[in-house]
Amino acid sequence: MKAATKMSTRTVDNPKIVSREKWLVARKKLLAREKQLTRERDAVAAERRQLPWVKVEKNYVFDSPSGKKTLADLFNGKSQLIIYHLMFGPDWQEACPSCSFNMDNTGPTVIHLAQRDVSFAAVSRAPISKIEPFKKRMGWNFNWVSSNGSDFNYDFHVSFTPEQLAQGKVEYNFELAPFPGAEAPGISVFYKDEDGTIFHTYSAYARGTESTMNAYNYLDYVPKGRDEDALAFTMSWLRHHDRYDTGRLADANLPYWPADAARQDHATAPAANRNRSAEATQ
């Protein structure tokens, strides 16, 4: 029996052409829902700020271009710190394309965050000797340090040992679930009081990090939307911003993608394949 064809929700597939007056009626109806969503988002943000805190007991140390840095050092004189857990494994040749997409959106905002008493840093398990050339290649200037040799990634559930993966399920996004690789994306937030005590206040994983990807917010405005429904997995169209012309990815095994996607021929990447990272599977 042939499976039923899913009806597209894209207006470009079945456009309905109306008068300006009828369009305005439909637009105002949607506006009411948009305003409701805005108010609900404000309420959720307020509830997020009321979450209890957990004191950070470990003295985490990271590698940076200028030497060892503690977690306290990453606050850089601010009382609040946002860390993006950027997927870049120790053996990888380059960072995850999806995380890189996020950093393309995030980088220009760092100077503005600083005006609101917020410091930002990316953390990966790749050694600083790999992070620095990739950072230069991408043209980024935010703080990015290595947690290689530290428990930091494991304690915040964005890296998994072979033993954990062998069990079939890992602790990610606040539940035990299968995960396609050893590295995962996430955001963690910390506060440092006047005595220097550090507290963990919030973490988000999987699609919980999506609101920081402003390009997605723009795509949600247009008739085709994100246009990902027919892809092998939602973010498989993404490449590093200097690789859209070829589609090439440096890691032959594509450790940042689900295993089935890793079988795609990304080295030559004809145009059809270029429109075909691990966070998108969540």
Helices and strands as residue ranges (DSSP letters): H 20-49, E 54-55, E 61-64, E 67-70, G 72-75, E 80-85, H 97-106, G 107-109, H 110-114, E 118-124, H 128-138, E 143-146, H 152-155, H 162-166, E 170-172, E 175-177, E 186-192, E 198-205, G 206-212, H 214-219, G 261-263, H 271-274, G 278-281
